[in-house]
Structures are given as C-alpha cells and as structure tokens.
Amino acid sequence: MGTGTLAILAFLPIIVVGIFLVGLKWPASKAMPLSYIVAVLLALFVWKVSFAQVAAASVHGLITAITLLFIIFGSILLLNTLQESGGLHTIRRGFTDITPDRRIQAIIIAWLFGSFIEGASGFGTPAAVAVPLLVGLGFPAMAAVICGMVIQSTPVTFGAVGTPVVTGIGSGIESHPAITDVGAFIFDVTGKAALLHMIGGLLIPLIMVGLLTRFFGKNKSFSEGLKVWKFALFASLAMTIPYIIVANTLGPEFPSMVGGLIGLAIVIPAARKGFLMPKEDEIWDFESKDRWDPTWTGRVEIKNNDLYAGKISMVRAWAPYVLIAILLLITRLTPVGGWLKAAKISIPNIFGTDITSNWEILFSPGFIFIVVSVITYFMHGMNGSDYARAWKESGKTVVAASTALVFTVPMVQVFINTSGGTAGYEQMPIALADGVAALAGSIYPIFAPFIGGLGAFVAGSNTVSNMMFSYFQYGVGERIGADPSWMVAIQAIGGAAGNMICVHNVVAASAVVGLMGKEGHVIRKTLLPFVYYALLLGSVGYSIIWTAEKGIFNIGSIIAVIIWVIAIYLIATNNKRYQSLDRGIAS
C-alpha cells in the first residue's frame, strides 16, 4: 500500500474526532466510541495486528483512564474541601484585593501558577489545580478550562521536571546510530526548544485573555482582552526570561518550574503596586451569572459555606496549595519519589503481548491531592458532615466524567500500539507522519510542529509524542539536509502545543469542574491558539534552518513576519477600536 493511502487511513480515527466532537459538537462520551471502533477496525483489518494486541492496548487504555480519574477525583476533592471549609472564600477575597479584573487573575493563576505546577508535576496537574481555582474565583467553568488548556504550551516541554525531554526525547532518540552522547544532544535540544517556546509564548497570556473576553464577555470582543497587552507581555517575559536562562544553564528539568516561580515573585508584587494594571474604570468582569450561556457552566457549583466564610486566614487558605507544591517537589526531586513509585499495581505482558500497564498509585498527583485534602480537614477545623459532603460530591462528578475517558484513552492506545502487524506497516502515527513528510519535502520544518501536536492530540502527552516522533523527525532532518537537532526541538514544541487541543486532556480538565459533554466547544476555541503556536514556530524553525542557504527572505521568515505584523497591528490599533466600542455602547 502506498505511503499516501496509508497516511489517509491512519488519519481516519482523528477525522472522526474532528467531525463529530469538534465539528458537530457531540459530547466525547458519544464521539470517542466511534473513533475507538474505527481505530480497532483499522488495526485488525488493515495493519493486521493480532486481536490479543488490540485487546491488550484497550485494557492498558482502561487502566490509564482509571489513573486519570484518580487525579481528577483528588483535585475535585480538594476544591470541594476548600469550598466547604470557607478557604475558597478567603482565596477569592485575596485575589480581589490584588485586582477584581478577571484578565489579570487569569494571567496570574493560569499562566504563572500553572507554569510552576506544570514544571513540578506535569501530566495534566496544572489543569487539575488552576482550573478549579479559577472556578472558585467566579469564572465560568468553560472559561476556566480554556485558560487552563491554552497555557498547556510553553511550559509543557519542561514539565514534570523535564520528563518530555529527558524521557520522551531521550528514549525516542537513544537508538539512533548518529547520536553518540544522548545527554549532550538533549542539552542542545533543550536550549533550542526553549528559544522557540520563548518566541511563541510571548503572546500566549494575551491570546488567553483575548479568548476570555471574546467568548465570555458581555461585548464578545477580543479588543477588551488586548487592552491589557502591556501587563500580559510583562507577565510573559517575567516567566520566559528566567525560563530560557535556566534551560541553557541547568538543562531541561527546571525551566518551567523556576520560570513560573520567579514570574509569580515578580508579577504579584508589581500588580499590587498597580504596575501596568488597568485603571479602575477599565476593570473587566463577567456579567452576572444569570446571564451566562448554559453551555458555560458545569456540574460543580461553587458556594460559600456561611458557617466558615471569612473565618479562614489567608495563610491557612493558601496552605493546601503550598503543600501541594512542596509535596510535588519532594516526590519528584528526592529519593522519596523512588520509594513511592515502588508501591505500584502492575499488569505485565497483557494477554501475552509486550504491553505492560503500571499504576504508581502513591506517586500519582491524585494521591497528593487526597492527602492534602485530609490535612486541610484538620487544618481548617471542619466538621465531619461538611467533609463527607465534599467526598460525596466529588464522587458524583468523577462518575459522570468516566464515560468519555473509558473510550478516549483506549482509542489512543490502540492507535499507538499498531506496530508488528502481519501487514508489516509502521504504527499508525508514524505512517501518518511519513505521508506528511513525503508530501512536504524541504518545507517540512513548517509542518513538523503539527506532527508533534498530532502525537500529543492522540496520546494526551508531550512525552509520548516525543517518544513516537523524535527518531522520525531526526531522520527527516537528515533526508532533507536540515539540522536534525533543530528538527527534534521543533518536534518538542509541537508536542507541547498539542496539549491545548488534546481530547483526553480537555475531558480531564472539564471533568474537574463538572463540564461534561462540552469538549468539542472547548477544542473549537483552543484550535486557533494551537495553529498560531505551531505555524509561527514551525516557520521560525524553518527560517533558522534554511536562512544560510536560502537567504533571510524565505517562506518561513515571511510567514513569521506576517503573524507578528497581524499581532502588532491588533495591539497598536486596540485603543482606537476600544474607544469605538465604548462610543457604540454609549449610543
């Protein structure tokens, strides 16, 4: 079978997701079973993978879904615990004291705090922490999810203490005969990926607040988000400057963690002093809740418990989140992590295949969330009935979320585990990537981030995307005469950006706030930021690779300049458009 035909067939499960989940806005609980069936049929009858391998991949997917639901349960439990104790009331008041402006709150919590948590833990934990915190502050559930998904870009490559690079690229590339020193290669790729991320990440906070005001504001205007462009760029640089310094000096483990932490230390005091902040008459907020679109809200409803409201100090209210950060760091950076990993549930060689499933239950962020929830019960002096209600409501939300995940993750695993069939084809992701590379030729670097993003879209992980495609991207670089290390760096940033539109990440983030059945709505809104990120950085990567040979005015530099000109134009004309909007409202 030809490369093009095989690529089209491999694309079918994703086309199904695009049509039914994104296009027709079906809930994931209905769209993903169809995608799973298509993947299974292709695996059995085109790739001719054994039934045992398909069944093993499906079981592995179910076990992985359970591990995700465990994390979701823990994060919801912590949210409900803080709600019942009155801690959320205090946290909300604290952010209102900094500013009641929702745009600034989103930048601080999603971009900066989310980057720090991504660096410490990764694997969807930022959404599990930042998204419910935003809902607790009064954001619509869908707005919170979108903020949580959009920042799943710049910090992700160096998330979970560098796992996507150290483990993902390391294990994906180590067998390549041209690489004699994997560590040195990884360090080289780290610096290049950080440079690309800094370029793309410059506008991510601004894009995030633009989406916030466009889709959830009274006036449905990007302009109202662009109004805080100075603060958004300041917050972006406060994170990405230390981020790139750390990447080029210490390596891949700490850029996102240190960048997020230093960004918080710089931006919060600056915001308190009014630096680059919106004026009092320019404060932006959502309309009253009774005017919200019903699709914006989820099953998790934030209420204040009058028994405790106002009685929890700011230190005690924030202590659970501080504990989460401390425990994540301890378990990821000390021997404690190794001890916790040893306590795992393992099912080796499922159905006689080489597929093995492990659940490191005590190492899971979900376990940390539950431990912190129990500590919070005592720290906040809660009574038993309130705490029992937090457990009960959390359980209900997780059960409602399970339907989508039990088909989403098995589909991913079947899609990935299609090598070794009697047809002799490469696994589906590689077959699809081969088709794109054959079609693109020398301009392939522009498309390379989309291949990385595709890997994250189906696998739900930058680490897995890098494992699948690093060797492939290196090989394409060799074939077209491009620097292979730049090709792998472009793969890394594409795999990070793919987390913005990844189905099972969207399902998981939505489930945390009870927003079930709206996954397609979310992906439609995060698709544009993904395209911006992948296209811009693919074009910049192309320009870096080919400028010496093709000159500075090449297709990559032209596309990148067009994107930046559009961005600068929107920012530069923002005041005029904002004033026109004000006049229109007044009339």
C-alpha positions in Angstrom: 0.0 0.0 0.0 1.3 3.5 -0.9 2.6 6.0 1.7 -0.2 8.4 0.9 -3.0 5.9 1.1 -1.7 4.5 4.4 -1.4 8.0 5.8 -5.0 8.8 4.9 -6.2 5.5 6.5 -4.2 6.3 9.7 -5.8 9.7 9.8 -9.4 8.3 9.9 -9.7 8.0 13.7 -8.7 11.6 14.0 -11.1 12.7 11.2 -13.9 11.0 13.2 -12.9 13.1 16.2 -12.8 16.3 14.1 -16.2 15.7 12.5 -18.2 14.5 15.5 -16.5 16.1 18.5 -15.3 19.4 17.1 -17.5 19.9 14.0 -20.9 18.6 15.2 -20.1 19.3 18.9 -21.1 15.8 20.0 -20.0 15.1 23.6 -16.9 13.0 24.0 -18.9 10.2 25.5 -20.6 9.7 22.1 -17.9 10.8 19.6 -14.9 8.8 21.2 -16.6 5.4 21.0 -16.9 5.9 17.2 -13.2 6.9 17.0 -12.3 3.8 19.0 -14.2 1.5 16.7 -12.5 3.0 13.6 -9.1 2.6 15.2 -9.8 -1.1 16.2 -11.1 -1.9 12.7 -8.0 -0.4 11.1 -5.7 -2.2 13.5 -7.3 -5.6 12.9 -8.0 -5.5 9.1 -5.5 -3.0 7.6 -2.5 -3.1 9.9 -3.4 -6.8 10.7 -2.5 -6.5 14.3 -3.4 -9.5 16.4 -6.7 -9.4 18.4 -4.7 -10.0 21.5 -2.6 -6.9 21.0 -5.7 -4.8 20.3 -7.4 -6.2 23.4 -4.2 -5.6 25.4 -4.0 -2.0 24.2 -7.6 -1.4 25.1 -7.1 -2.8 28.7 -4.0 -0.7 29.1 -6.1 2.3 28.0 -8.8 1.5 30.6 -6.2 1.3 33.3 -4.7 4.6 32.2 -8.2 6.1 32.3 -8.6 4.9 35.9 -5.3 6.6 36.8 -6.6 9.9 35.2 -9.9 9.6 37.0 -8.0 9.2 40.3 -6.2 12.5 39.6 -9.5 14.2 38.7 -11.1 12.9 41.9 -8.3 14.2 44.1 -8.4 17.6 42.5 -12.2 17.9 42.8 -12.0 16.7 46.4 -9.5 19.4 47.3 -11.7 22.0 45.6 -14.8 20.8 47.4 -12.9 20.6 50.7 -11.8 24.3 50.4 -15.3 25.2 49.4 -16.9 23.6 52.5 -14.2 25.0 54.8 -14.5 28.6 53.6 -11.0 28.6 52.3 -12.2 29.4 48.7 -14.0 32.5 50.1 -10.7 33.8 51.5 -8.7 33.0 48.4 -11.3 34.8 46.2 -11.1 37.8 48.5 -7.3 37.8 48.3 -7.3 37.9 44.5 -9.9 40.6 44.5 -7.6 42.6 46.8 -4.9 42.4 44.1 -7.4 43.2 41.4 -11.0 42.3 40.6 -10.0 42.3 36.9 -10.6 38.8 35.6 -8.0 39.2 32.9 -5.2 39.8 35.4 -6.4 37.0 37.6 -6.3 34.5 34.7 -2.7 35.6 33.8 -1.5 35.1 37.4 -3.3 31.9 38.1 -3.3 30.1 34.8 -0.1 31.3 33.2 2.3 31.8 36.1 0.9 29.4 38.8 0.0 26.9 36.1 3.6 27.1 34.7 5.1 26.4 38.1 2.8 23.4 38.7 3.5 22.1 35.2 7.2 22.3 35.9 6.8 20.4 39.1 4.3 17.7 38.1 3.0 17.9 34.5 0.6 15.2 33.2 -2.4 17.4 33.4 -1.9 18.6 37.0 -1.9 22.3 36.2 -5.5 22.0 34.9 -6.4 20.0 38.0 -5.1 22.8 40.2 -5.6 26.1 38.3 -8.9 25.3 36.6 -10.9 24.7 39.8 -9.2 27.6 41.4 -10.4 29.9 38.7 -13.9 28.5 39.0 -13.7 29.1 42.7 -12.9 32.7 42.0 -16.1 33.0 39.9 -15.1 32.1 36.4 -17.5 30.2 34.2 -16.4 26.6 34.1 -15.7 26.7 30.3 -13.7 29.9 30.6 -11.6 28.3 33.3 -11.0 25.2 31.2 -9.9 27.2 28.2 -7.5 29.2 30.2 -6.1 26.0 31.6 -5.7 24.5 28.2 -4.1 27.5 26.4 -1.2 27.6 28.8 -0.6 23.9 28.1 2.0 25.0 25.6 5.1 27.0 26.6 5.8 25.2 30.0 4.9 21.7 28.8 8.2 20.7 27.2 9.9 21.1 30.5 7.0 19.8 32.6 7.2 17.1 35.2 10.8 18.0 35.9 11.8 17.7 32.3 10.2 14.3 31.6 9.1 15.1 28.0 12.7 15.9 27.1 14.7 13.6 29.4 12.4 10.5 29.0 10.5 11.4 25.8 13.3 12.5 23.5 15.9 10.5 25.4 14.2 7.2 24.9 12.9 8.1 21.5 16.3 9.0 20.1 18.9 6.9 22.1 19.0 4.1 19.5 19.9 6.4 16.6 23.4 5.4 15.3 24.4 9.1 14.7 24.0 10.1 18.3 27.0 9.1 20.4 26.2 11.3 23.5 22.5 11.4 24.3 23.0 13.7 27.3 24.8 16.3 25.2 22.2 16.0 22.4 19.3 16.6 24.9 21.1 19.6 26.4 21.5 21.1 22.9 17.8 20.4 22.0 16.7 21.9 25.4 18.3 25.3 24.5 16.8 25.4 21.0 13.3 24.4 22.2 13.4 27.0 25.0 14.3 29.7 22.4 11.4 28.7 20.2 9.0 28.5 23.2 10.0 32.0 24.3 9.2 33.4 20.9 5.8 31.6 20.8 5.0 32.1 24.4 5.4 35.8 24.3 1.7 36.2 23.2 0.2 33.2 25.0 -1.1 35.2 28.0 -2.5 37.9 25.7 -4.2 35.3 23.5 -5.7 33.7 26.6 -7.3 36.9 27.8 -8.4 37.7 24.3 -10.3 34.4 24.2 -11.7 35.2 27.6 -13.2 38.5 26.6 -14.2 37.3 23.1 -16.2 34.3 24.2 -17.3 35.1 27.7 -17.5 38.9 27.8 -20.7 41.0 27.5 -19.4 42.6 24.3 -17.8 39.5 22.8 -14.7 41.5 21.9 -11.0 40.4 21.5 -10.3 44.1 21.9 -11.2 44.1 25.6 -8.6 41.4 26.2 -5.9 43.2 24.1 -6.5 46.2 26.4 -4.1 44.7 29.0 -1.4 43.9 26.4 1.3 45.6 28.4 0.7 43.6 31.6 0.3 40.4 29.5 3.7 40.9 27.8 5.2 41.8 31.2 3.9 38.6 32.7 5.1 36.6 29.7 8.6 37.9 29.9 8.7 37.5 33.7 8.3 33.8 33.2 10.1 33.2 29.9 13.4 35.1 30.6 14.3 33.0 33.6 12.9 30.0 31.8 15.4 30.3 28.9 18.3 31.2 31.1 17.7 28.0 33.2 17.2 25.9 30.0 20.7 27.0 28.7 22.5 26.6 32.0 20.9 23.9 34.1 19.2 21.8 31.4 15.6 20.5 30.9 14.5 19.7 34.4 13.8 23.2 35.9 12.9 25.9 33.2 9.1 25.8 33.7 9.3 25.4 37.5 11.8 28.2 38.0 10.2 30.4 35.4 6.8 30.1 36.9 8.0 30.7 40.4 10.2 33.7 39.6 7.3 35.1 37.4 5.0 34.9 40.4 7.5 36.6 42.6 7.9 39.5 40.1 4.3 39.9 38.9 2.2 39.7 42.0 4.1 42.5 43.9 4.1 44.5 40.7 0.3 44.0 40.3 -0.3 45.0 43.9 1.6 48.3 43.2 -0.5 48.9 40.1 2.3 48.4 37.6 0.8 48.3 34.1 -2.5 47.4 35.6 -5.9 48.5 34.1 -7.4 51.7 35.5 -10.3 51.5 37.9 -12.8 52.4 35.2 -11.3 49.7 32.9 -11.8 46.8 35.2 -13.2 43.8 33.2 -15.5 41.2 34.7 -18.1 38.7 33.6 -21.7 39.5 33.6 -23.9 38.3 36.4 -24.3 34.5 36.5 -27.9 34.6 35.5 -26.8 36.0 32.1 -24.3 33.2 31.4 -24.8 30.9 28.4 -25.9 27.5 29.9 -23.0 25.8 28.0 -20.5 27.7 30.1 -21.4 26.0 33.4 -20.6 22.6 34.8 -21.9 20.3 37.5 -19.5 21.7 40.1 -21.2 24.6 41.7 -19.1 26.9 43.9 -21.0 28.1 47.0 -19.8 29.8 50.2 -20.4 28.0 53.4 -21.7 30.7 55.8 -20.6 28.7 58.8 -16.9 29.2 57.8 -16.9 32.1 55.3 -14.4 34.8 56.4 -13.0 32.7 59.3 -10.1 31.2 57.4 -7.0 33.3 57.3 -5.2 33.9 54.0 -2.2 31.8 55.1 -4.4 28.9 56.1 -6.5 29.2 52.9 -3.4 29.0 50.7 -1.6 26.4 52.8 -3.2 23.5 50.8 -1.8 24.8 47.5 1.6 25.5 49.1 1.5 21.9 50.5 0.8 20.5 47.0 3.7 22.4 45.5 6.0 21.2 48.3 4.9 17.6 48.1 5.2 17.6 44.3 8.7 18.9 44.6 9.7 16.4 47.3 8.3 13.4 45.4 9.8 14.5 42.1 13.3 15.6 43.2 14.2 13.4 46.2 14.5 9.6 46.9 11.0 9.8 48.4 9.7 9.6 44.8 11.5 6.3 44.2 10.0 4.8 47.4 6.5 5.9 46.3 7.0 4.5 42.8 7.9 1.1 44.3 4.3 0.8 45.5 2.6 0.2 42.2 0.0 -2.0 40.6 1.5 -3.8 37.6 0.0 -6.0 34.9 2.9 -7.2 32.8 2.6 -8.7 29.3 -1.2 -8.3 29.0 -2.7 -11.2 27.0 0.8 -12.4 26.2 1.8 -9.2 24.4 4.7 -6.8 25.2 2.1 -4.3 26.5 2.5 -3.7 30.3 0.4 -1.5 32.4 1.6 0.2 35.7 -0.2 2.4 38.2 2.1 4.1 40.6 -0.7 5.0 42.9 1.2 6.6 45.7 3.3 8.7 43.2 0.2 10.0 41.5 -0.7 13.7 41.9 -4.2 12.3 42.8 -2.8 10.7 46.0 -1.1 14.0 46.9 -4.4 15.9 46.4 -6.2 13.4 48.7 -3.5 13.6 51.4 -3.7 17.5 51.3 -7.5 17.3 51.5 -7.3 15.3 54.7 -4.7 17.7 56.1 -7.0 20.6 55.2 -9.9 18.9 57.1 -7.9 19.2 60.3 -6.1 22.5 59.5 -9.3 24.3 58.7 -11.2 22.8 61.7 -14.0 21.4 59.6 -16.9 19.2 60.9 -17.5 15.7 59.6 -20.7 16.3 57.8 -19.2 19.1 55.6 -16.2 17.0 54.8 -18.4 14.0 54.0 -20.4 16.2 51.6 -17.1 17.1 49.8 -16.3 13.4 49.2 -19.8 12.6 48.1 -20.0 15.5 45.5 -16.5 14.6 44.2 -17.5 11.0 43.6 -20.6 12.1 41.7 -18.5 14.3 39.4 -15.9 11.6 38.7 -18.6 9.0 37.8 -20.1 11.5 35.3 -16.7 12.0 33.7 -15.8 8.4 33.4 -17.8 7.6 30.3 -15.8 9.8 28.0 -12.4 8.7 29.3 -13.0 4.9 29.1 -13.3 5.3 25.3 -10.8 8.1 24.7 -7.8 6.6 26.3 -8.2 3.0 24.8 -8.6 4.6 21.4 -5.3 6.3 21.9 -3.6 3.1 23.0 -4.9 1.1 20.0 -3.8 3.9 17.7 -0.3 3.9 19.1 0.2 0.1 19.5 -0.3 -0.9 15.8 3.3 -1.9 15.1 4.3 -5.5 14.5 1.1 -6.5 12.5 1.4 -9.1 9.7 0.8 -6.3 7.1 4.3 -5.0 8.0 3.3 -1.4 8.3 4.7 1.2 10.8 2.4 2.1 13.6 -0.4 4.5 12.7 1.2 7.7 13.9 4.5 7.1 12.0 2.6 6.1 8.8 0.7 9.4 9.0 3.9 11.4 9.7 5.6 9.6 6.7 2.8 10.8 4.4 3.1 14.4 5.5 6.9 14.4 5.2 6.7 12.8 1.7 4.3 15.5 0.6 6.0 18.5 2.1 9.6 17.9 1.1 12.1 20.7 2.0 9.4 22.9 3.6 8.6 20.1 6.1 10.0 22.0 9.1 6.9 24.3 8.9 4.7 21.2 9.3 6.9 19.4 11.9 5.2 21.1 14.9 1.8 19.8 13.6 3.2 16.2 13.6 4.3 16.7 17.3 1.0 18.3 18.0 -0.8 15.3 16.4 1.1 13.0 18.7 0.0 14.9 21.8 -3.5 15.2 20.4 -4.0 11.4 20.3 -1.7 10.4 23.1 -2.5 13.2 25.5 1.2 13.6 26.3 4.1 15.5 25.1 6.3 12.8 26.5 4.6 10.1 24.4 4.6 12.3 21.3 8.4 12.8 21.7 8.9 9.1 22.2 6.9 8.3 19.0 8.3 11.0 16.7 11.8 12.2 17.8 13.6 9.5 15.9 11.4 10.1 12.9 11.9 13.9 13.0 15.7 13.4 13.3 15.6 11.1 10.2 13.6 13.6 8.2 16.1 16.3 9.0 18.9 14.0 7.7 17.0 13.3 4.5 16.2 16.9 3.6 19.6 18.3 4.7 18.2 20.2 7.8 20.0 20.2 11.2 18.4 17.2 13.0 18.7 18.8 16.4 16.5 21.7 15.3 14.0 19.2 13.9 13.8 17.4 17.2 13.4 20.8 19.0 10.6 21.7 16.7 9.0 18.3 17.5 9.3 19.1 21.2 7.5 22.4 20.9 4.8 20.9 18.6 4.2 18.1 21.1 3.8 20.7 23.9 1.3 22.8 21.8 -0.7 19.7 21.0 -1.8 19.6 24.7 -4.0 22.6 24.0 -6.3 20.5 21.8 -5.7 17.0 23.2 -9.1 15.3 23.7 -8.3 13.4 26.9 -6.7 16.5 28.5 -9.8 18.5 27.6 -12.0 15.8 29.0 -9.9 15.6 32.2 -9.8 19.4 32.7 -13.5 19.7 32.0 -14.3 16.9 34.4 -12.5 18.7 37.2 -15.2 21.3 37.1 -18.1 19.1 36.0 -18.2 20.4 32.4 -19.2 17.1 30.7 -20.3 16.9 27.1 -18.9 20.3 26.1 -15.4 19.0 25.0 -16.0 20.0 21.3 -16.9 23.5 22.3 -13.6 23.8 24.2 -11.4 22.4 21.3 -13.0 24.7 18.8 -11.9 27.6 21.0 -8.3 26.3 21.6 -7.7 25.3 18.0 -6.7 28.8 16.9 -4.0 29.2 19.7 -2.6 25.8 18.7 -2.4 26.8 15.0 -0.8 30.1 15.9 1.8 28.4 18.1 2.6 25.5 15.7 2.6 27.7 12.5 4.7 30.5 14.0 7.3 28.3 15.5 7.4 25.9 12.5 8.0 29.0 10.3 10.7 30.4 12.7 12.3 26.9 12.8 12.3 26.7 9.0 13.9 30.2 8.8 16.6 29.3 11.3 17.4 26.1 9.4 17.4 27.5 5.9 18.4 31.1 6.2 22.1 30.4 5.5 21.2 28.6 2.3 18.0 30.4 1.1 18.6 33.9 2.5 16.7 35.7 5.1 13.6 36.3 2.9 12.4 32.7 2.8 8.9 31.3 3.2 9.4 30.7 6.9 10.5 34.2 7.7 7.7 35.6 5.6 5.0 33.6 7.4 6.5 34.5 10.8 6.7 38.2 9.9 3.0 38.2 8.7 1.9 36.6 12.0 3.8 39.2 14.0 2.6 42.1 11.9 -1.0 41.0 12.5 -0.4 40.8 16.2 1.3 44.2 16.3 -1.5 45.8 14.3 -4.1 44.4 16.6 -2.3 45.7 19.7 -1.4 49.1 18.1 -5.0 49.8 17.0 -6.5 48.4 20.1 -7.2 51.8 21.8 -9.0 53.1 18.8 -11.2 50.0 18.5 -11.8 50.0 22.2 -12.9 53.7 22.1 -15.1 53.0 19.1 -16.7 50.2 21.1 -17.3 52.4 24.0 -19.0 55.0 21.8 -21.1 52.4 20.2 -22.3 51.2 23.7 -22.9 54.7 24.8 -25.1 55.5 21.8 
